[in-house]
Amino acid sequence: MRAAGARAAGQEVLNDVVLNQVLVSFGSAEQTHRIVDEVQRDGTCWCGATVWQGRTALRFSVSSWATTEADIDRSLEAIIRIASKS
């Protein structure tokens, strides 16, 4: 997930992206969990929920050498689409 793309879509990126993880809050813990659940049901990518510095966030990690830029873009688009409906 591209942190800049999430920010451009109006989402709050909680961490400084150094390596492979982006943490995004969608407001309340309940709202963030709903979005994480819907992303998992959608199946485009898999993200989990986490708590970081007391905030609930969607955690997106790129950990496979086979992940392409297109995969990341497609994942970001799915997450933004789902968040915009919530």
N, C-alpha and C positions, 0 to 999 in steps of 0.2 A: 504494500500500500504506500502510495506516495504521500508523505506528510503535507507537502505543498498543495496537492490536489484535495486533500481532506480540508485543509484550511480554506482553500478557495471556495469550497462548497459550504463554508460556514460552520464547519465542525471544529471542536476544540481539541487540538493535539496537546497532550499533557507532558510529553517527554521531549527531550532533545534527542533526535534520532541520530545515533552514532553508528550502529551496525545494521541489524536486521529487524528491529521491532518498532512498531508505532502503536502508541496508546491513545485512544480517542474516547472522549466522554461525549455523551449525547444528552447531557443535562442530568436528570435524576438517575439514581441507581436503577430504579424500576424501568425507566425508558431505555437506558443502556442495555439492560438484560433483555428487554423485548426485542431490541434491534439485533443483538447477538443471536438470540433464538431464531429470529427470522432469517438471518444470514445463513445459519446452519441449515435451516429447512430449505432455503433456496438452492443450495448445493454448488454454487459457482466457486466458492472457496470455503475454507473452514477457519473461523476465528473463535477465540474463547473470551470469556470475561475474566477480569482480574481486578484487584484493588491495589492502587498505587498511590502512595502518600495520602491515604484516606479517601481516595476518589475511585468510584467504580468506572471501569473503562473496558472497551473492546480492545483486545490485544491481537494485533496482526503481526505475525512473524514469517519472514521468508527464510526457509531453512533448507531448501532443496537446490542443488546445483542445476536441476533441470527447469527451474522456474524461469520463465522468459519475461521480458518487459511487457509483452502483450498479456501475459497471465496477470501481472500486477495491475495493469490498466483495467482489465476486465473485472478483477476483484474490486478495485476502487469504484468502478461504475456500479457494480451490484450493491455495494455497501451504501453509496450515496443514494441510489434509487430506493433502497429499503428504508433508509433514514428519512427520506423526504416524504414517505407515505405515513410515517409514524407521528 
